[in-house]
Amino acid sequence: EIYTLSLHDALPIYQPSEVVKTFGEYLTDSLKKSNRLQKRSEALNAALAAGEINDISEVVIASQKADIALHLTMQVKNKAVAAYQELMRMQV
């Protein structure tokens, strides 16, 4: 008996086990997380100034996390702008 094999039968069907995020979604999520870290740092700084917090290390750690997130966000923005400028310089 002869079997015919089509291209559809030979190729596996890709079905991701989880939803794949786009670059825009990763970027949006990162910006939201960076914003949350900044707001938490501001709230802890205000609570420290009001005398509501005794452990200053929690405030310092939150402030450093917000600072690192801001610097990372700025570096990503700078790389995206540089890539865009490079594309604009390309001749078609």
Secondary structure, DSSP 8 states (H G I E B T S, - for coil): ------HHHHS-----SS----HHHHHHHHHHHHHHHHHHHHHHHHHHHTT----HHHHHHHHHHHHHHHHHHHHHHHHHHHHHHHHHH---
